[in-house]
Amino acid sequence: MRILMIHPNYHSGGAEIAGNWPPAWVAYLAGALKTAGFTDIRFIDAMTDRIEDEELRRIIREEKPDVVGATSITPSIYKAERVLQIAKEEHPNALTIIGGVHASFMYRQVLTEAPWIDAIIRGEGEAVIVNVMKALQSGDWTEARSKVLGIAYSDGDQVVATPAEPPIADVDTIKPDWSVLDWEKYIYIPLNTRVAVPNFARGCPFTCSFCSQWKFWRNYRVRDPLKVVDEIEDLVRNHGVGFFILADEEPTIHRKKFIRFCEEMVKRDLPVLWGINTRVTDVIRDEKLLPLYRKAGLIHVSLGTEAAAQLKLDLFNKETTVAQNKRAVQLLKKNGIMAEAQFIVGLDNETPETLEETYRMVIDWGAEMANWSMYTPWPFADLFQELGDKVEIFDYEKYNFVTPIVKPAAMDRATLLDRVMHNYRRFYMRKMLFHYPWIRDKTLRRYMMGCLKAFMRSGMRREFYDLGRVNYWGPQSKKKVDFGFDETRTLDRRQLADLKSAPPPRKLKKKRVPAEVAANGVNGANGANGHAEEIDEGDQYDEAVMTPAAVSACGAPKGLPEDGDDYDEAITSSNPAPAETEKPRATVH
């Protein structure tokens, strides 16, 4: 059975300005498939190779696949649908499947607008894709598909969703096949070296209102730190990787395991630098450990500072303060780690003054890098529904962090873009002239000058923030800016009803921390005020203590989704049974 996996040719001028990122999804799925005996796998990276439709058609025609699979983050969904349409036109008998976060939640809309897709893999894909292949191998897909957990498909004019596949309990059993990628293509521009994006854990115990990671992965599960380092050593020794970013939303959550990971990285002394995303409160919590983290190779930390105005932090359920943001940046700088402040801008209450405030804040904090991302209202995130009719653009191709989806009440979208570019121009001009060339740490200086090179290169090519495509050339061009929204694309309101009906998520145990500890700002926003918060240094998220209880997660007491329930719209009772104990059944819409 020949399996062809394709990464869609989608570009937006966002994270890709730093280089070509390896599609980790294909390595993880290929590893699961090969372990199960499905070894005839071919991968096409249409994004990195910029393969247009007709060339892709020729390749698909020559491959003669039995199965064609694609992935779909929200902005690439239309490209992914088109990939599978071409595959079905060339090979009508091939099974076409799609996975990824957007299709997992918006499966009804995807199957309606792309009827040539045979099945959607919902959520974590390794076990599901193997079961799909086994069902297909049995000879009668139409008969066997209803017994496969974790998929959705069309049956005539109805959309069917089978019960969710339970999350993989032991994440150390997941063995990616990194050899499926052509590593010469994946270069991180700041260091001119190969780059990888391995997992340290899956899921997130926090429930930020603008995010969907905690919904998609459902359970938070941490790998054995030694096995993670084994994987990284393989990437370094056998694939020439010189830089990696841990794919997790926040790998420092489980403090003990992250420390073990760093200690092992120091012990093996691998020639590799790396970066992470994390919360400012974790940086403050780990002040005394930052020298260890730097010694282990950590050089880039992206902080979810999100907004300079505390009002916005409260809206996002971030449960952090502006003062903590500054403290975290200063601690990282003190220890030779580059701090990147990430801001979410472009909500309804955004004004030129609030954007100016973010600039003044980041200068005051002293962050080496700053990133202003347009608020992107994922249709399956809580904040999307709270915004209501303030979201008026449903062209998902523009849901890419660089296009203003929500129009602020006080200015038009072109002005919003212009003010954001104004912040970028003066911030990086200032850094280029007065900071980066004078950094004493040679490694950090080389890294920052490389980041500046990537930034300037994308700016010269008009790729940064998709500026060339929207026709932005500076303040004088505001009247000519055209974001190219396809206003014929609308939201399937029935899909929102499905999401609203999902049962409450699983909650985690938390433990008490004395007021004097909380006063030092340990992993909790209110800790800075001296309150005795029920917070923890990461141990409560250990798999051994994942029992139902209450926990404050980013300010929203929601915790983790129940196993399987978050995708299973058939479960509507207030006390649903876990998916593992349910009998296979399908939901018909």
C-alpha positions as CSV (number, residue, x, y, z in Angstrom):
1,M,0.0,0.0,0.0
2,R,1.6,3.3,-1.1
3,I,1.0,6.2,1.2
4,L,1.7,9.7,-0.1
5,M,1.8,12.6,2.5
6,I,1.8,16.2,1.4
7,H,2.5,19.4,3.2
8,P,0.4,22.2,1.5
9,N,2.1,25.1,-0.3
10,Y,1.0,27.9,2.1
11,H,3.0,31.0,3.0
12,S,2.1,34.1,5.1
13,G,5.3,35.9,6.0
14,G,5.2,34.8,9.7
15,A,7.5,32.3,11.4
16,E,8.9,31.2,8.0
17,I,11.0,34.4,7.8
18,A,13.5,32.6,10.1
19,G,13.9,29.8,7.6
20,N,12.3,26.5,6.4
21,W,10.8,24.6,9.3
22,P,10.7,20.8,9.0
23,P,7.1,19.5,9.1
24,A,7.3,17.4,12.3
25,W,3.8,15.9,11.7
26,V,5.0,13.7,8.9
27,A,7.9,12.3,10.9
28,Y,5.6,11.3,13.8
29,L,3.0,9.8,11.5
30,A,5.6,8.0,9.4
31,G,7.2,6.5,12.5
32,A,3.8,5.1,13.6
33,L,3.0,3.7,10.2
34,K,6.4,2.0,9.7
35,T,6.2,0.5,13.2
36,A,2.8,-1.0,12.2
37,G,4.3,-2.4,9.0
38,F,3.2,0.3,6.4
39,T,6.6,1.2,5.0
40,D,5.9,2.4,1.4
41,I,5.7,6.1,2.3
42,R,6.5,9.1,0.2
43,F,6.5,12.7,1.4
44,I,6.2,15.9,-0.6
45,D,6.9,19.2,1.0
46,A,5.0,21.5,-1.3
47,M,5.5,24.4,1.1
48,T,9.3,24.3,1.3
49,D,9.7,23.5,-2.4
50,R,7.0,26.0,-3.4
51,I,5.3,23.4,-5.6
52,E,2.4,24.9,-7.5
53,D,-0.8,23.0,-8.4
54,E,0.1,21.7,-11.9
55,E,3.5,20.5,-10.8
56,L,1.9,18.8,-7.8
57,R,-0.6,17.2,-10.1
58,R,2.2,15.7,-12.2
59,I,4.0,14.3,-9.1
60,I,0.8,12.8,-7.7
61,R,0.0,11.3,-11.1
62,E,3.4,9.6,-11.3
63,E,3.3,8.4,-7.7
64,K,0.2,6.3,-8.1
65,P,-0.7,6.3,-4.4
66,D,-3.3,4.2,-2.6
67,V,-3.7,6.9,0.1
68,V,-3.0,10.6,0.0
69,G,-2.9,12.5,3.3
70,A,-2.4,16.2,4.1
71,T,-2.4,18.4,7.2
72,S,-4.3,21.5,8.0
73,I,-3.6,24.4,10.3
74,T,-6.4,27.0,9.9
75,P,-4.8,29.3,7.3
76,S,-3.7,26.4,5.2
77,I,-7.0,24.6,5.1
78,Y,-8.0,25.7,1.6
79,K,-4.6,24.7,0.2
80,A,-4.9,21.3,1.9
81,E,-8.4,20.8,0.5
82,R,-7.1,21.7,-3.0
83,V,-4.2,19.2,-2.6
84,L,-6.6,16.4,-1.9
85,Q,-8.9,17.5,-4.7
86,I,-6.1,17.2,-7.2
87,A,-5.2,13.8,-5.7
88,K,-8.8,12.6,-6.1
89,E,-9.0,13.9,-9.7
90,E,-5.8,12.0,-10.6
91,H,-6.6,8.8,-8.6
92,P,-10.3,8.5,-7.9
93,N,-9.9,5.2,-6.1
94,A,-7.2,6.6,-3.7
95,L,-8.3,7.3,-0.1
96,T,-7.9,11.0,0.7
97,I,-7.5,11.9,4.3
98,I,-6.7,15.1,6.2
99,G,-5.6,15.9,9.8
100,G,-4.5,18.8,11.9
101,V,-6.1,21.2,14.4
102,H,-8.5,22.9,12.0
103,A,-10.0,19.8,10.4
104,S,-10.2,18.1,13.8
105,F,-12.6,20.7,15.1
106,M,-14.2,22.1,11.9
107,Y,-14.8,18.7,10.3
108,R,-18.4,19.4,9.4
109,Q,-17.5,22.5,7.4
110,V,-14.4,20.9,5.8
111,L,-16.4,17.8,4.6
112,T,-19.2,20.1,3.3
113,E,-16.9,22.3,1.3
114,A,-14.5,19.5,0.2
115,P,-16.7,16.4,-0.5
116,W,-13.7,14.7,-2.2
117,I,-12.1,14.1,1.2
118,D,-12.8,10.6,2.4
119,A,-11.9,10.9,6.1
120,I,-10.7,13.4,8.7
121,I,-8.4,12.3,11.4
122,R,-9.5,14.2,14.6
123,G,-6.9,15.0,17.2
124,E,-3.7,13.1,17.9
125,G,-3.0,11.2,14.8
126,E,-0.5,8.3,15.3
127,A,-2.9,5.6,16.5
128,V,-5.8,6.8,14.3
129,I,-3.8,6.8,11.0
130,V,-2.6,3.3,11.7
131,N,-6.2,2.1,12.3
132,V,-7.3,3.8,9.1
133,M,-4.7,1.9,7.2
134,K,-5.7,-1.4,8.8
135,A,-9.4,-0.7,8.0
136,L,-8.5,0.1,4.4
137,Q,-6.3,-3.0,4.1
138,S,-9.3,-5.1,5.2
139,G,-10.8,-4.6,1.8
140,D,-14.1,-2.7,2.4
141,W,-13.4,0.8,3.6
142,T,-17.1,1.9,3.5
143,E,-18.0,-0.9,5.8
144,A,-14.9,-0.7,8.1
145,R,-14.7,3.1,8.6
146,S,-17.5,3.3,11.2
147,K,-15.4,1.1,13.5
148,V,-12.4,3.4,13.4
149,L,-12.2,5.7,16.4
150,G,-11.3,9.4,16.0
151,I,-12.4,10.1,12.4
152,A,-15.1,12.0,10.6
153,Y,-16.5,11.3,7.1
154,S,-19.5,11.9,4.9
155,D,-22.1,9.2,4.4
156,G,-24.4,10.5,1.7
157,D,-25.7,13.9,2.9
158,Q,-24.8,13.3,6.5
159,V,-21.6,14.0,8.4
160,V,-20.5,11.1,10.7
161,A,-18.1,11.5,13.6
162,T,-16.9,8.4,15.4
163,P,-16.0,8.4,19.1
164,A,-12.6,9.9,19.9
165,E,-9.5,7.7,20.0
166,P,-8.0,7.9,23.6
167,P,-4.9,10.0,23.9
168,I,-1.7,8.0,23.7
169,A,-1.0,7.3,27.4
170,D,2.7,6.6,27.2
171,V,4.2,9.2,24.9
172,D,7.5,7.5,25.1
173,T,6.1,4.8,22.8
174,I,5.9,7.5,20.0
175,K,8.9,7.0,17.7
176,P,9.2,9.6,14.9
177,D,11.0,8.7,11.7
178,W,13.0,11.8,11.0
179,S,14.7,10.1,8.0
180,V,11.6,10.7,5.9
181,L,12.6,14.4,5.7
182,D,15.2,15.9,3.3
183,W,17.3,17.7,5.9
184,E,19.2,19.8,3.5
185,K,16.1,21.9,2.9
186,Y,15.5,22.9,6.6
187,I,17.9,25.7,7.4
188,Y,17.5,28.2,10.3
189,I,18.7,31.5,8.9
190,P,20.0,33.1,12.1
191,L,22.6,30.4,12.6
192,N,22.8,29.0,9.0
193,T,22.2,25.5,10.3
194,R,19.7,22.7,10.1
195,V,16.7,23.1,12.4
196,A,14.3,20.6,14.1
197,V,11.1,20.9,16.1
198,P,10.9,17.9,18.5
199,N,8.3,17.4,21.3
200,F,9.2,17.4,25.0
201,A,5.5,16.9,26.0
202,R,2.1,16.9,24.4
203,G,-0.8,19.1,25.4
204,C,-1.0,22.0,27.8
205,P,-2.7,22.2,31.2
206,F,-3.5,25.9,30.8
207,T,-6.7,27.1,29.1
208,C,-5.8,30.5,27.6
209,S,-9.0,31.8,25.9
210,F,-7.3,32.5,22.6
211,C,-5.6,29.1,22.3
212,S,-6.7,25.6,21.3
213,Q,-3.7,23.5,22.2
214,W,-5.3,22.2,25.4
215,K,-8.4,21.3,23.4
216,F,-6.6,19.5,20.6
217,W,-4.2,17.3,22.7
218,R,-6.7,16.9,25.6
219,N,-4.3,15.4,28.2
220,Y,-1.0,16.9,29.2
221,R,1.7,14.2,29.0
222,V,5.5,14.6,29.5
223,R,8.1,12.4,27.9
224,D,11.1,10.8,29.7
225,P,13.7,13.6,29.5
226,L,16.5,11.1,28.7
227,K,14.6,9.8,25.7
228,V,14.0,13.3,24.5
229,V,17.8,13.9,24.6
230,D,18.3,10.6,22.8
231,E,16.1,11.9,20.0
232,I,17.9,15.2,19.9
233,E,21.3,13.5,19.8
234,D,20.1,11.4,16.8
235,L,19.0,14.7,15.1
236,V,22.4,16.3,15.8
237,R,24.6,13.3,15.0
238,N,22.7,11.7,12.1
239,H,20.8,14.6,10.5
240,G,23.2,17.6,11.1
241,V,20.7,19.6,13.2
242,G,22.4,22.6,14.9
243,F,19.3,24.3,16.3
244,F,16.0,23.1,17.6
245,I,12.9,24.6,19.2
246,L,10.8,22.4,21.5
247,A,7.4,22.3,20.0
248,D,5.6,22.5,23.3
249,E,3.5,25.5,24.3
250,E,5.4,25.5,27.6
251,P,8.1,22.8,28.2
252,T,9.0,24.2,31.6
253,I,5.6,23.3,33.2
254,H,6.9,20.0,34.6
255,R,9.9,21.6,36.4
256,K,11.6,18.4,37.5
257,K,11.6,16.8,34.1
258,F,12.8,20.0,32.4
259,I,15.7,20.2,34.9
260,R,16.6,16.6,34.1
261,F,16.4,17.4,30.4
262,C,18.8,20.3,30.8
263,E,21.2,18.3,33.0
264,E,21.4,15.6,30.4
265,M,22.0,18.1,27.7
266,V,24.9,19.5,29.7
267,K,26.2,16.0,30.3
268,R,26.2,15.0,26.6
269,D,27.6,18.4,25.5
270,L,25.9,18.3,22.1
271,P,26.9,21.0,19.6
272,V,23.4,22.5,19.4
273,L,21.6,25.6,20.5
274,W,17.9,25.7,21.2
275,G,14.8,27.7,22.0
276,I,11.5,27.4,23.8
277,N,8.2,29.2,24.4
278,T,7.2,29.7,28.0
279,R,5.4,31.8,30.6
280,V,7.0,34.7,32.4
281,T,6.0,33.1,35.7
282,D,8.1,30.0,34.9
283,V,11.1,32.2,34.3
284,I,10.7,34.0,37.6
285,R,10.1,30.7,39.3
286,D,13.4,29.3,37.9
287,E,15.6,32.3,38.5
288,K,18.3,30.2,40.2
289,L,18.2,27.6,37.4
290,L,18.7,29.9,34.5
291,P,22.5,29.5,34.4
292,L,21.9,25.7,34.0
293,Y,19.4,26.3,31.2
294,R,21.9,28.5,29.4
295,K,24.7,26.0,29.9
296,A,22.4,23.3,28.3
297,G,22.3,25.4,25.1
298,L,19.1,27.4,25.7
299,I,19.6,30.7,23.9
300,H,16.1,31.9,22.8
301,V,13.0,32.2,25.0
302,S,9.8,33.5,23.5
303,L,7.6,34.9,26.3
304,G,3.9,35.1,26.1
305,T,3.7,38.6,27.5
306,E,0.7,39.1,25.1
307,A,-0.2,42.7,26.0
308,A,1.1,45.7,27.7
309,A,-2.3,46.7,29.0
310,Q,-3.2,44.6,32.0
311,L,-6.8,44.8,30.8
312,K,-5.9,42.6,27.9
313,L,-3.9,40.2,30.0
314,D,-7.1,39.6,32.0
315,L,-9.1,39.2,28.8
316,F,-6.7,36.4,27.6
317,N,-6.8,34.7,31.0
318,K,-3.0,34.9,31.0
319,E,-2.9,35.5,34.8
320,T,0.4,37.4,34.6
321,T,1.2,41.0,35.3
322,V,3.1,43.7,33.4
323,A,5.7,43.9,36.2
324,Q,6.3,40.1,35.9
325,N,6.9,40.5,32.2
326,K,9.7,43.0,32.8
327,R,11.2,40.9,35.6
328,A,11.3,37.8,33.4
329,V,13.0,39.6,30.5
330,Q,15.6,41.1,32.9
331,L,16.4,37.7,34.4
332,L,16.9,36.1,31.0
333,K,19.2,38.9,29.8
334,K,21.2,38.6,33.0
335,N,21.9,35.0,32.2
336,G,22.8,35.4,28.5
337,I,19.5,34.1,27.1
338,M,17.7,36.1,24.4
339,A,14.3,37.2,25.5
340,E,11.6,37.7,22.8
341,A,8.4,39.5,23.9
342,Q,5.3,38.4,22.1
343,F,2.4,40.8,21.9
344,I,-1.1,40.0,20.6
345,V,-2.6,43.1,19.0
346,G,-5.6,43.9,16.9
347,L,-8.6,43.3,19.2
348,D,-11.7,45.5,19.2
349,N,-10.3,47.9,21.8
350,E,-6.9,48.4,20.1
351,T,-5.9,52.0,19.5
352,P,-2.8,53.8,18.3
353,E,-2.1,54.7,21.9
354,T,-2.2,51.0,23.1
355,L,0.2,50.1,20.3
356,E,2.5,52.9,21.3
357,E,2.3,51.5,24.9
358,T,3.5,48.1,23.8
359,Y,6.5,49.7,22.2
360,R,7.4,51.8,25.2
361,M,7.0,48.7,27.4
362,V,9.3,46.5,25.4
363,I,11.9,49.2,25.3
364,D,11.6,49.6,29.1
365,W,11.9,45.9,29.6
366,G,15.0,45.6,27.4
367,A,13.9,42.6,25.4
368,E,16.3,41.6,22.6
369,M,13.4,40.8,20.2
370,A,9.7,41.8,20.0
371,N,6.9,40.3,17.9
372,W,3.6,41.9,17.3
373,S,1.1,39.3,16.2
374,M,-2.4,40.1,15.0
375,Y,-5.1,38.5,17.1
376,T,-6.2,35.4,15.2
377,P,-9.7,34.3,16.4
378,W,-9.5,30.5,16.0
379,P,-13.2,29.5,15.5
380,F,-12.7,26.6,18.0
381,A,-11.2,28.8,20.8
382,D,-13.3,30.2,23.6
383,L,-12.5,33.9,22.8
384,F,-13.9,33.5,19.3
385,Q,-17.4,32.9,20.7
386,E,-17.0,35.6,23.3
387,L,-16.2,38.2,20.5
388,G,-19.5,37.4,18.7
389,D,-20.2,39.6,15.7
390,K,-16.9,41.5,16.2
391,V,-15.5,38.7,14.0
392,E,-16.7,39.4,10.5
393,I,-14.1,37.8,8.4
394,F,-14.3,34.1,7.8
395,D,-11.7,33.7,5.1
396,Y,-9.5,31.3,7.0
397,E,-6.6,31.6,4.7
398,K,-6.0,35.0,6.3
399,Y,-6.1,33.6,9.9
400,N,-2.3,33.7,10.0
401,F,-1.2,36.1,12.8
402,V,-0.2,38.8,10.3
403,T,-3.6,39.8,8.9
404,P,-6.0,42.0,10.9
405,I,-9.1,39.8,11.2
406,V,-10.9,41.9,13.9
407,K,-11.4,45.5,13.0
408,P,-10.6,47.8,16.0
409,A,-13.3,50.3,16.8
410,A,-10.9,53.2,16.8
411,M,-9.1,52.6,13.5
412,D,-9.3,50.8,10.2
413,R,-7.2,47.6,9.5
414,A,-4.7,49.5,7.3
415,T,-3.9,51.9,10.1
416,L,-3.5,49.0,12.5
417,L,-1.0,47.4,10.1
418,D,0.8,50.7,9.7
419,R,1.1,51.3,13.4
420,V,2.4,47.7,13.9
421,M,5.0,48.2,11.2
422,H,6.0,51.5,12.8
423,N,6.8,49.6,16.0
424,Y,8.8,47.0,14.1
425,R,10.8,49.6,12.1
426,R,12.0,51.7,15.1
427,F,12.5,48.7,17.4
428,Y,14.8,46.8,15.1
429,M,16.6,50.0,13.8
430,R,17.4,50.8,17.4
431,K,18.6,47.3,18.1
432,M,20.7,47.3,14.9
433,L,22.5,50.6,15.7
434,F,22.8,50.5,19.5
435,H,22.6,46.9,20.8
436,Y,23.2,43.8,18.7
437,P,26.7,44.6,17.5
438,W,27.8,45.5,21.0
439,I,26.7,42.4,22.9
440,R,29.7,41.0,24.8
441,D,28.6,37.3,24.7
442,K,30.0,36.1,21.4
443,T,27.5,33.3,20.9
444,L,24.6,35.6,21.8
445,R,25.9,38.4,19.5
446,R,26.3,36.0,16.6
447,Y,22.7,34.7,17.2
448,M,21.2,38.2,17.4
449,M,23.0,39.4,14.3
450,G,21.7,36.3,12.5
451,C,18.2,37.1,13.6
452,L,18.6,40.6,12.3
453,K,19.8,39.2,9.0
454,A,16.7,37.0,8.7
455,F,14.4,40.0,9.5
456,M,16.1,42.3,7.0
457,R,16.1,39.6,4.3
458,S,12.4,39.0,4.6
459,G,11.8,42.8,4.7
460,M,13.7,43.4,1.5
461,R,11.8,40.6,-0.3
462,R,8.5,42.1,0.9
463,E,7.7,38.7,2.5
464,F,7.6,39.8,6.1
465,Y,4.1,40.1,7.4
466,D,2.9,39.5,3.8
467,L,3.5,43.1,3.0
468,G,4.1,42.6,-0.7
469,R,0.9,40.7,-1.1
470,V,-1.2,43.4,0.6
471,N,0.5,46.2,-1.1
472,Y,1.9,48.0,1.9
473,W,5.0,50.2,1.3
474,G,4.8,52.5,4.3
475,P,2.5,55.1,5.8
476,Q,1.9,56.7,2.4
477,S,0.4,53.5,1.1
478,K,-2.3,53.0,3.7
479,K,-5.1,53.8,1.2
480,K,-3.8,51.2,-1.2
481,V,-3.6,48.3,1.2
482,D,-5.8,45.4,0.2
483,F,-5.9,42.4,2.4
484,G,-7.8,40.4,-0.2
485,F,-10.5,38.9,2.0
486,D,-12.8,36.5,0.3
487,E,-16.1,37.7,1.7
488,T,-18.0,34.8,0.1
489,R,-16.6,32.5,2.7
490,T,-18.8,32.3,5.8
491,L,-19.0,30.5,9.1
492,D,-21.0,27.3,9.5
493,R,-23.0,28.3,12.6
494,R,-23.9,24.6,13.2
495,Q,-20.2,24.0,13.8
496,L,-20.2,26.5,16.6
497,A,-23.2,24.8,18.2
498,D,-21.2,21.5,18.1
499,L,-18.3,23.1,19.9
500,K,-20.5,24.8,22.5
501,S,-22.1,21.4,23.3
502,A,-18.7,19.8,24.2
503,P,-18.7,18.7,27.9
504,P,-16.4,20.3,30.5
505,P,-12.7,19.3,30.4
506,R,-10.8,17.2,33.0
507,K,-9.4,19.1,35.9
508,L,-6.1,18.6,37.7
509,K,-5.1,18.3,41.3
510,K,-3.3,21.3,42.8
511,K,-1.5,21.8,46.1
512,R,-1.1,24.5,48.6
513,V,1.9,26.9,48.6
514,P,2.6,29.1,51.6
515,A,2.0,32.8,51.3
516,E,5.7,33.6,51.7
517,V,6.5,31.5,48.6
518,A,3.7,32.9,46.6
519,A,4.9,36.4,47.4
520,N,8.0,35.6,45.3
521,G,5.9,35.1,42.2
522,V,6.2,31.4,41.9
523,N,4.1,30.2,38.9
524,G,1.0,32.3,39.7
525,A,0.0,35.8,38.9
526,N,-1.5,36.5,42.3
527,G,1.7,35.3,43.9
528,A,3.2,38.7,43.2
529,N,0.6,40.2,45.5
530,G,1.5,37.9,48.4
531,H,-1.6,35.8,48.3
532,A,-1.5,32.1,49.3
533,E,-2.3,30.6,45.9
534,E,-2.8,26.9,45.3
535,I,0.0,26.7,42.8
536,D,2.9,24.3,42.1
537,E,6.3,24.0,40.5
538,G,5.1,21.5,38.0
539,D,4.8,18.3,39.9
540,Q,1.0,18.3,40.0
541,Y,1.1,17.8,36.3
542,D,3.0,14.5,36.6
543,E,1.0,11.7,34.9
544,A,0.7,9.9,38.2
545,V,-1.4,12.6,39.8
546,M,-3.8,13.5,36.9
547,T,-6.9,13.0,38.9
548,P,-10.1,15.1,38.7
549,A,-9.9,18.2,40.9
550,A,-9.8,21.9,40.6
551,V,-7.0,23.9,39.1
552,S,-6.6,27.5,38.0
553,A,-5.2,27.3,34.5
554,C,-4.2,30.7,33.1
555,G,-7.0,32.2,35.1
556,A,-9.7,29.9,33.7
557,P,-10.7,27.1,36.0
558,K,-11.1,24.6,33.2
559,G,-8.1,22.3,33.5
560,L,-7.7,19.5,30.9
561,P,-10.4,18.1,28.5
562,E,-11.8,14.8,29.4
563,D,-10.3,11.9,27.4
564,G,-12.0,11.7,24.1
565,D,-14.9,13.9,25.0
566,D,-13.7,17.1,23.5
567,Y,-14.1,15.8,20.0
568,D,-17.1,13.6,20.6
569,E,-20.3,15.6,20.0
570,A,-22.4,12.5,20.8
571,I,-21.5,12.9,24.5
572,T,-23.8,15.6,25.8
573,S,-24.6,14.5,29.3
574,S,-23.2,16.5,32.2
575,N,-21.3,13.5,33.5
576,P,-20.0,11.7,30.4
577,A,-18.2,8.4,30.7
578,P,-14.5,8.5,29.6
579,A,-14.0,7.6,25.9
580,E,-11.9,4.6,26.8
581,T,-15.0,2.9,28.3
582,E,-17.4,3.8,25.6
583,K,-18.7,1.4,23.0
584,P,-17.9,2.4,19.4
585,R,-20.7,4.5,18.1
586,A,-21.0,7.3,15.6
587,T,-22.4,10.8,15.7
588,V,-24.6,11.7,12.7
589,H,-25.3,15.3,11.8
